[in-house]
């Protein structure tokens, strides 16, 4: 059986980090992911996907990802259910993230990434993102490896 999920999106609110009674870190967050198509009005829609991540990865994500951060995750879909205080059965479907990757630096919007150079000054370490311009890329089919 295969149950693999790969998502790229933006964190919709700050990651919520908690600890179980056994002192295991668990973080919950929601990821906004664009759909590949537009609706009848020509607008792009998105999905807000509930996610959970455990242990050291949970602590790392809570330290690095804030609301609006662009991240990629890999994991699996999981369903669970429980009885709420009113005695109703509640069903939950969520992505259990096993790994995550920050897709931009924390300070990318504030200033370029700086690195100390050997001469005691700083060196601009920022690189342009070729996909940010919104311009169409012209790729010659003769240069593709397949």
C-alpha positions as CSV (number, residue, x, y, z in Angstrom):
1,X,0.0,0.0,0.0
2,X,1.2,3.5,-0.7
3,X,0.3,6.6,1.4
4,X,2.7,9.4,0.5
5,X,2.0,13.1,0.5
6,X,4.1,16.0,-0.8
7,X,2.9,19.5,-0.3
8,X,4.3,23.0,-0.9
9,X,2.4,25.9,0.6
10,X,2.4,28.7,3.2
11,X,1.8,28.3,6.9
12,X,-1.6,29.9,7.7
13,X,-0.8,30.7,11.4
14,X,2.1,30.3,13.7
15,X,2.9,26.6,14.5
16,X,1.4,25.4,17.7
17,X,4.0,23.4,19.7
18,X,2.9,21.2,22.6
19,X,4.3,18.2,24.6
20,X,2.6,14.9,25.4
21,X,2.6,13.6,29.0
22,X,5.5,11.4,27.8
23,X,7.3,14.6,26.8
24,X,7.1,14.1,23.1
25,X,7.0,17.3,21.0
26,X,4.0,17.6,18.7
27,X,3.3,20.6,16.5
28,X,0.1,21.3,14.6
29,X,-0.2,23.8,11.7
30,X,-2.3,24.5,8.6
31,X,-0.8,24.8,5.2
32,X,-2.4,26.8,2.4
33,X,-1.8,25.1,-0.9
34,X,-2.9,26.5,-4.3
35,X,-5.0,24.4,-6.7
36,X,-3.6,23.9,-10.2
37,X,-6.7,25.3,-11.9
38,X,-8.9,28.4,-11.8
39,X,-12.6,28.5,-11.0
40,X,-15.4,29.7,-13.3
41,X,-14.6,33.3,-12.4
42,X,-11.0,32.9,-13.4
43,X,-9.8,33.0,-9.8
44,X,-7.2,30.6,-8.3
45,X,-8.4,28.7,-5.3
46,X,-6.6,26.9,-2.5
47,X,-7.0,24.3,0.1
48,X,-6.2,24.7,3.8
49,X,-4.7,21.4,5.0
50,X,-4.3,20.5,8.6
51,X,-1.0,18.9,9.4
52,X,0.9,17.5,12.4
53,X,4.6,16.8,13.0
54,X,6.3,15.0,15.9
55,X,9.5,15.0,17.9
56,X,12.6,17.0,17.0
57,X,11.1,18.0,13.6
58,X,8.1,19.5,15.5
59,X,10.5,21.7,17.6
60,X,12.5,22.7,14.6
61,X,9.4,23.7,12.6
62,X,8.0,25.7,15.5
63,X,11.4,27.6,15.8
64,X,11.7,28.3,12.1
65,X,8.3,28.5,10.5
66,X,6.0,31.4,11.2
67,X,2.7,32.5,9.7
68,X,3.3,33.1,5.9
69,X,6.4,30.9,5.7
70,X,6.8,29.0,2.5
71,X,7.5,25.3,3.3
72,X,7.5,21.9,1.7
73,X,6.5,18.8,3.6
74,X,6.5,15.1,3.0
75,X,4.4,12.7,4.9
76,X,1.2,10.6,4.9
77,X,-2.5,11.1,5.3
78,X,-4.0,9.8,8.5
79,X,-7.6,9.6,9.8
80,X,-8.7,9.4,13.4
81,X,-11.8,9.9,15.5
82,X,-12.7,10.7,19.0
83,X,-15.8,11.5,21.1
84,X,-16.2,15.2,22.0
85,X,-17.6,16.6,25.3
86,X,-21.1,16.5,23.8
87,X,-20.8,12.8,23.2
88,X,-20.6,13.2,19.4
89,X,-18.1,11.2,17.3
90,X,-15.7,13.6,15.5
91,X,-13.7,12.4,12.5
92,X,-10.4,14.1,11.6
93,X,-8.3,13.7,8.4
94,X,-4.8,15.3,8.5
95,X,-1.3,15.0,7.0
96,X,1.3,13.6,9.4
97,X,4.4,15.3,8.2
98,X,7.6,13.3,8.5
99,X,10.0,16.0,7.0
100,X,9.8,19.6,6.1
101,X,12.0,22.1,4.2
102,X,12.0,25.8,4.5
103,X,11.7,27.3,1.0
104,X,12.8,30.8,1.8
105,X,14.9,32.4,4.5
106,X,13.3,34.0,7.5
107,X,14.6,37.4,6.5
108,X,14.1,37.1,2.8
109,X,11.4,39.8,2.8
110,X,13.4,42.1,5.2
111,X,16.9,42.1,3.8
112,X,19.3,39.9,1.7
113,X,21.1,37.0,3.5
114,X,24.4,38.2,4.7
115,X,27.5,36.2,5.3
116,X,30.8,37.4,6.9
117,X,33.6,37.7,4.4
118,X,37.3,37.1,5.3
119,X,38.0,40.9,5.0
120,X,35.9,41.7,8.0
121,X,33.0,43.0,5.9
122,X,29.9,41.3,4.7
123,X,29.1,39.7,1.4
124,X,25.6,39.6,-0.2
125,X,24.7,36.0,-0.4
126,X,21.2,36.4,-1.9
127,X,20.3,34.8,-5.2
128,X,17.5,35.9,-7.5
129,X,14.6,33.5,-7.8
130,X,14.0,32.8,-11.5
131,X,10.4,31.9,-10.8
132,X,9.4,35.1,-9.0
133,X,9.2,37.4,-12.0
134,X,6.1,35.8,-13.3
135,X,7.6,35.8,-16.8
136,X,7.1,32.7,-19.0
137,X,10.3,30.7,-19.4
138,X,11.2,29.6,-23.0
139,X,12.7,26.2,-22.8
140,X,14.0,24.7,-26.0
141,X,12.9,21.0,-26.3
142,X,16.2,20.1,-27.9
143,X,18.0,20.7,-24.5
144,X,15.7,18.4,-22.5
145,X,17.3,15.1,-21.4
146,X,14.3,13.0,-22.3
